Amino acid sequence: MDRWSAGREALLGDADHCASPASGQGTSLALVGAYVMAGELAAARGDHRAGLAAYEREMRCRAAP
């Protein structure tokens, strides 16, 4: 996908990382994604667009091979 968020909706966990069902990483990805998203939204101080963009930059960097 080109973007993991639109407006106030965002993907996390398996939905944005497409981990293999055999990897068993879905819950871990969801927890890490939620933690990172919460931090970026807090740092954006109410600007959800900036917070979600920062979340995506951070998580795409982690997901890169």
C-alpha positions, 0 to 999 in steps of 0.5 A, a space after each residue: 500500500 502507498 499509505 497506511 492511514 487516511 484521515 483518522 483511520 490507520 492500519 497496524 499489526 498484520 494489516 500494515 506489515 503483512 507478516 507471514 501467518 506462519 511467523 507468529 508475529 501478528 500480536 507483536 507487530 500490533 503491540 509495537 505499532 500501537 506503542 509507536 503510534 501512541 507516541 507519535 500522536 502524543 508528540 504531534 500534540 493534537 495534529 493527527 495527520 502529522 502524528 500518523 505520518 510520523 508513525 508511518 515513517 517510523 514503522 516503514 523504516 522498521 519493516 524495511 528488509 
